[in-house]
Amino acid sequence: MTIAEANEPFASGLRTLIVQKGFKNLYLAQKAGYTAQELSDMLHGRRLIEACDIPRLAKALNVREDEIYAAGKEGGAEW
């Protein structure tokens, strides 16, 4: 299994919610305490999204953790 496969559907849900909320990746990264490169790596399968990352990202997006998964399972955004 690749990192990209392990990150799904969470990464897809993140991409979807970023687009829906009109956020820029830099804004979300800073709000969650990451660099823009770290967030980009998570979204593109170059960095594993770990369990400790999920609550930070959900809080920065102002959503529940399960909402990110649900958004990813609904098809996600084209990136």
N, C-alpha and C positions, 0 to 999 in steps of 0.2 A: 504494500500500500504506500502511495506517495503522500507527501505532506499535503498537497492540494486535495487529494481524496479524503484525507483525515479531517481536513478543515471544513468540508462540506457536511451539511447544508448551512453551517454557521456563517462561513465567509460569504456565501450567496445572500443570506439574509442581511448581513451587514451592508453589502453593496446595495441591496434593494432599499433598505431604510435610509442609507446615506442619500440616495437619489430622491426618495419620497420626502425627506425632511429638508432637502435643498442644502445640505451641509457640504462643505469642502473637506477633503480628506485631512488637510492640515488642521482645520478647526477641531474635528473629531479626535485626531491624534493628540493634540495638545490638551483637550478637555479630559481625555482618558489617561494622560500621563505618558504618552509614547511620542517618539519622533515620527515625522511623516514617513520616513523610510521603514520604520518598524511596522507601522500600520499597513503600508503598501506591501511589505513582505508577507504579512498575514493574509491580506486579501488576494494575493497572487500565488500563494502556496510555496513561498520561500522560507516561511517561518511558521512553525506549528502554533496554532492557537491553543493555549493551555487552559486548564480549568480556572486558574487564577485570573486569566484575561477576560473571561466571559462577564463577570459582574462589573468590572471596570468599564467595559465597552457598553454594556446595557445601561449603566448609570449615565454615561456620557451621552447616549442617545435618548435618555429619558423614557426607556421602555423596560418591560420585564424581560428576563433572559429567554423565556419561552417564546416571546414575540419575535425574537431574532430567528430562532429555529423555524417558527411557522412561516415567516416571510421567505426563508430559504427553501422550504419545501413547496411553496406555492409557485415556484418557477424561477424566481429571482430576476435580477436586472441583467441586461446585457452589459458587459463591461468593455 
